[in-house]
Amino acid sequence: FSSQVDSANSGRVLASDAAVFLKKSGLTDLVLGKIWDLADTDGKGILSKQEFFVALRLVACAQNGLEVSLSSLNLPVPPPRFTDTSSPLLLSGTASSDVPWAVKLEDKAKYDAIFDSLNPVNGLLSGDKVKPVLLNSKLPVDILGRVWELSDIDRDGMLDRDEFAVAMFLVYCALEKEPVPMSLPAALVPPSKRKPLSVPGTMPLIPPSTSTKDSHQSLPPVGILAAKTPLSQ
C-alpha cells in the first residue's frame, strides 16, 4: 500500500495517485469512476487506507463480472488483478489459457455467418457496420456501449471474427436478462486473444496514423452507438 500509492506515508491516497494505480486494473474509466465514488464516501477526493481497500474489493468484483456496488463487498471474490509485476502486492492479470471459451462451437458458427454477411474488410468489421446489428437487439444504448467496449478487446475500433462472437454472446446474454459484466471474465476472452498481459512489450501498439489514434481515444463508451455520423477511418 505505502510504496505503491502512499509514497508520503500519510495513510491517505490522493485521487491522482489512486487513478494511476487503479487504471492498471484494465477496467474502463466509467467503471473506475463508479468505484471511486463508492469508496470516497465523504467526496473529498482522498481515500483513507480503509476506503482504498474498499476500492480494491470493488475492482475485484468488477473484474469477476459482479456488480460494482457496496452490496457486492460481502461476496467472495479472488484478489484484484493489476498489470504491474514490479510489486509482490499486485497479481499480474493473466487470462488463464486453460479455461474453455464460453462461446459454444454451434453458436460460434451462427455468429461467424452474421460476421461474414456484414462484409468484413481484412477480417475486420468497423464500428458503423456492427452498430446496426447491436441496435437491432433493442437493448438500451448504455448496455450496448458496454458490449462494444468489452468485445473490442484490442481497442482498435474494429471487431475481428472472435471479438464479434464475444459481442453477440453478450447481446444474447443481455436479452436473456443476464447482466452484462463490467469487465470481460477470463472464460469469455477468445483463445486467440489470451496473452499474459503482464509481460512488458506485448501491448498492441497503436498505429502512428493520427486518424485511428484520435478516434480510438476520443470514443466514449457509448459514442460508437450514439454517433450520428459514421466514423471516418
Summary of the structure (lengths in Angstrom):
residues: 233
radius of gyration: 18.6
end to end distance: 42.8
largest distance: 58.3
contacts: 629
relative contact order: 0.13
helix: 48%
strand: 6%
